[in-house]
Amino acid sequence: MDPELNSNSSEAEEDSFLLNNESDRINSFNSSDDNTEHKDVIEHEDTRSELKFDEGFEAPEEKIKLQLIKDTLSSGAATLHTWRCLAKDRYGLVNDLQRKRIWPLLLKVDPDFNEQVPSLEELSDHKEYNQVVLDVNRSLKRFPPGIPYKQRLALQDQLTVLIMRVIMKYPHLRYYQGYHDVAITFLLVVGEVAAFRIMEVLSTEHLRECMEPTMEKTSYRLNYIYAIIQKVDKPLHDHMDNAGVGTMFALPWYLTWFGHSLNQYRDVVRLYDFFLASPPLMPLYVAAALVVYRRREVLDEPCEMASIHCLLSQIPDNLDFERILVSASEYYEKYPPERMEKEVTKRIQREIDQRKKEERLRNRHNKNKRDNWRIRLHNYIPHWLFLQYRNKYGLLFATATVLFGIYAYLRVNEKEFGLFKGPWNS
């Protein structure tokens, strides 16, 4: 988070950075009688751990990197390649003041260009509006701690408007749960106007497949993680594959650029530096590198889906992300997506074949159960009935005949001996 947000000496500057000089309009939106979702905001509080915003002290190497970034900005001669290298290299862009200036440059967007915002009525009439508001209200712990209540509500409304503007401008895009985790990061760093321009580009490029009506392509992409791991660490791949871990543990990583899964704010923005400067599928390579980084922990787990899935779903705070990002870059260079396509296709076909095999086994098992039932029935019904009534309707009639005979027999015995008394002789 920008150091200005933690400064008590300049509250006006802090508010300007957070609200991007648009607090009047947003507060008007917040006070509208039609917007009642915030009344029960605490009830929908996010259950994840609170995002930690303390960035700590800059190491000497970080200070050197920061000065290099400032000098590059001052020179005015930097190219897109220069910014990408600075964002990907160790320590990334160092702090949010630099990110606020450089993130828009990485996507070649004008951070000051704005366009008309839809009215509250237009926003609230959209079919996705209620779900967006619900998700935003659940993300309270992703905001800076200690932020004044009214300011937090203004930020929540900014986030809602930001998301709705994108999906209303591009009707073919579908909102997904987790999209707000991406949007909130850009809102906090660059403000609402620049965040909209950034989310507009990401939604139509990097995140486009995630915003399709179905998750089919997203599920397909997640298989790249296994294909990459198989290339770089086959024992690890085989252990996970034999356990049937699947790819669900990595779904929030990919959908939110790890924003949903990390507890340290500095780790989130560091990864965003890297992803904004990288090809769209780089998050998959970072996911693979993260799993490989934790290989010892994974291999120490029993070869069981539940235990490994649980381990990988929780990302510890002490990971060396700089090392993970270096590995991810090496994987991408050595095993680019186009080269991995064949491996992914083979893996998916193998899974399809396995599912078909399991379905055949289930069908065979069910057939055996039905056959066993017929055998048991045959033991109780005279053989001549099966010969006379071979089709299923005849068998049904024969069975009914036998049951009726048993019932009649019981009635006779009941009348003669008072046996089997029931409701019929009350």
Summary of the structure (lengths in Angstrom):
residues: 426
radius of gyration: 30.9
end to end distance: 82.0
largest distance: 112.7
contacts: 1213
relative contact order: 0.08
helix: 71%
strand: 0%
